[in-house]
Amino acid sequence: MGIIKAFKLGFDYFKYDEDGNVQEMQRAVDDINLDIEAGSFVAILGHNGSGKSTLAKQLNALLLPSEGTIWVDDMDTSKEQELWKIRQKAGMVFQNPDNQIIGTVVEEDVGFGPENMGVPTEDIWKRVGDSLRKTGMTAYRHHSPNKLSGGQKQRVAIAGVMAMRPQCIVLDEPTAMLDPNGRHEVLEAVSELNKKENVTVILITHYMEEVIHADKVYVMDSGKIVMQGTPREIFSQVERLKEYRLDVPQVTLLAHELHEAGVDIPEGILTTEELVSALCQ
């Protein structure tokens, strides 16, 4: 079994009236099955309201299943006695870094998590230095987070999670509020952690270009997983993705249009280099 596994996972949101009676129920996650291998890079795609963020919050027990089960490193998230261990295994990075940065100095913020875990002071500073180095933020350790760019803040948030030494990081649309440069900074930091530290990465996003190097991609719609496969397998199905109101990387779309126009190139091209190579042949 992988580091994260879900079986027939479901989650409902309830709307209550003034008397506390259920007025409305909305199913946000419906019959999800997952098996995510340790050390892999997994992307979950979907338009707004598809259920991907609700799923993300269940991966470290911020939300508990309405039905079905989800395990993190063989621990059932619905068991309260496992909660502390689960959140040490699976760290969370949110869309807005301001929602999880609480320190007035970068190094203090990064050390906040391990301090609350009871890590000895000497080890905390080792972890802080290590995490800042891995995210490329060492030069900013004495800066105020308020003076940083959006991409830099998000890297500080990632460093704070890394300092707690999780085996898995769940990133819930971490680049949605960033400019292209900020997005590149964050994705580069996450990719390095995955490749060099063997940290399992689960990236929730609606930016297609961010997932072309993932090991596996899941596509969600109306709370269900409707497609899964490698990036090439997913992006080879341009018309089907359009049905789920999703785009594809620009170079993939261009290659698809050329293919439809009769040019002899394969579907599922992911990079400019691949397109150039296909055209030259």
N, C-alpha and C positions, 0 to 999 in steps of 0.2 A: 504493500500500500504506500502511496506517495505521502509527502509531508502534509498535504491538504487533500481531503477526500470528502465529497458530499454525496448523499444518497437520497433521492426523491425530496430534495430540499424545497420547502415552500415558506413564504412569508406574507402575512396580511397586515395592511394598515387599517385601523379602525377610526371612524369619526363618531364622536359621542355628542349627544344633546346635553342640555343644561342639567338634566337629572342623572347623567352618567349612563344612559342607555345607548346601546350601539345604534347609530343612525345609518351608517354606511360602512361597507367593507370593500377594500380594494386589494386585489392580489397583485403584489409587486414582484414576487419571485415564485415560479411555478414549476415544480417537478425537475429540479436541476440536479444533474449528476456530474461530478467532477473527480478527476484523479490527477493531481499535480505533483510531478516528480521533484524531489529535492534538487536544487541547483539549476532548475530550468527557468527560462524567461517566458512567461505566459502573458498574453494580452487579451483583454476582454473589451470588445467593441459593442457599440449600440448607440442609437440616437437618444435624445433627452426623453426620459420616462420609460426607457426600456427595462429598467430594473438593475442595471449594472452597479450603481452606487449602493443600492440596498444589499446586493450580493456582497460587495466589498466589505460592508460593515458587519457582515456575518462571519467573515474570515478571521476576525480576531475577537468575536463575541461582543461587539458593541450592540448588535442586535441578535436575538436568539430565535431559532427557527419556530415558525408556527406549526410546521410539520416536517417530517424527515429528520436527518441527522447530518451534522458536519463535524469532521474530526480534524484536529490540528496536531500533527505528530502523535497520532493515535489517541488523542484526548478529545472527549466529547464536549463541545462548547456549551451544551445545555447543563452540564454538571458544575454547580457553583464552586465546588472545592477545587476545580481545575482552572478556574478563571485566571488566577494570578500567573500560573505557569504558561497558559495559552498566550497571554499578552506579552510574555517575555519571548515566546517563540515567534510570534507574528506581530511585527511593528506596523504602524499605520502612518501614512503621510497624506494629508488632506489637500484639497484644491487650493485653499487660501492659507499660505504659511503663517499669516498673522494670527490664525486661530490656534496655532500650537507653539508659537514662540512666546515665552513668558519672561525670559531673562533680559536685563538691560545691557548685558555684554555678551557677545557671541559665545565665548568659552563657558560662561556660567550657564547659558541656556543649554548647551550641548551636555553639560555635566548634570543637569537637573534630573534626568531619567535614572541614571545609575545611582545617584545620591539617594533617590527614593527607594531604590531596590536594596539599599544597605551595603553597597559596594564600598570597601575601604577607601579613604581619601586618596591615598597614594595611587591606587589602581584607577580611581576616577580620572585623575589628571592624565594617566597613561592612555586611558580610553578616549578622552577628549582630544588629545594630540593626535592619536591614531585616526579617529573619525574625521577630524578636520583635514588631515593629510589625504585621506582616501577620497574626500569630496572636493579637494582643491581649495579649501577655505582657510588654510593655516595663516595666510597673511592677514586675515581679517579677524583673528581670534580676539583681539582687544577692541574691536569696533562695536558700536551700538547697532543692533539689528535695524533700527529705524533709518539708518543712513545707507542701508544696502539696497541694491536693485531687487526686483522680484525674483529673478533667477538665483541671485545670491542668497536671498532669504530662504528659498525653497531648498537650496543645498544645505543651509544651516539646519533646516527641519529634518532633512535626510540624515545629516551627521548626528543630530540628537537621537534619532531612532537607532542609528548604527552603534552609538555608544552603549546601548543596552544589549548589544550583541544578539540580535534576533537571528533566527535561521531563515526567516522569510520577511520580506517587506511588501506590503500592499500599498500601492500608490493610486489614490482615487482622483483621477484627472489632475495630476500635479502641475500640468503646464497650461491649464485652461485660461489662467489669468496673466500669462506671460507673453512677451513679444518673441519673435523667432530666435533672437540671440539667447534669451532666457530659457526657451524650450530646449535649445541645443545644449546649453550648460547642464541642465538638469538631466537630460537623457544620457549625456556622456558620463555623468557621475554615476547614474544608476547602472549603465552598461558595464562600467569598470567594476562596480561592486559584484555584479553577477559573474563576470568572467574571471576576475582575479581572486575574489573572496568566496566564490561559490554560494553566494546568497541567492535564495529563491526569490524571484521578482514577479509580482503580479501587477500588471499595469492596466488600469481602467482608463480608457481614453476614447475620444471620437476623432482624433487626428490620425488619419490613415498612415501618414509617413512615419509615425512613431513606432509602428509595429512590424516594419519589414524585416527586422533582424530577430524577431521573437522566435522561440522554438515552436510555439503553438498559439493559435488564435481561436478564441471563441466569439461568436457573434450572438448578441441577445436581441430579442424583440418581444414585447408584451410579456416580459418576465420569464421567457423560455430561451433556452439555447437552440438556435435555429440553424447554425452552421458551426463547424469546427474543422480545423486542419492546420497545415502549415500556412505561412503567409502566401506562398505561391499558389497553393490550392484554393485559398479563399479569394485572392485577388484575380484568379483566372475566371471568376464568376461575376463579371462586372454587372450584367443585367440583373442578376439575382440580388446583388448588394443594393442596387438602385431600388428594388422592391421594398427593401427594409430601410429606405431613406438614408442610405450611407453612400459616401463618395469612395473613390479609390485614389491612390497616389496619382498625381498628374501624369507622370511618365507612364504609368500602367494604363491610364485612360487613353493617352495618345497612342500607345501600342495597340490597344484594343480597337481604336478607330481605324488605324492603318490596316489591321488584320481584317476588319469588316469591309474595308475598301478593296481588299484583294491582295494586299502586300503579304508576302510569304514570311511572316514572323510568328512566333508562338504567343499564346496568351499567357498572362501571369508574369510579365516582365516587371521587375521591381525597382530597378535603378537605371539611371541615364547610361551608365557604362554597358549594361546588358542590352539596352535598346540600340546603342551605337554598334555593338558587336553583331547583333541580329541583322541590322540593316546592311552592314558591310559584307556579311556572308551572302 
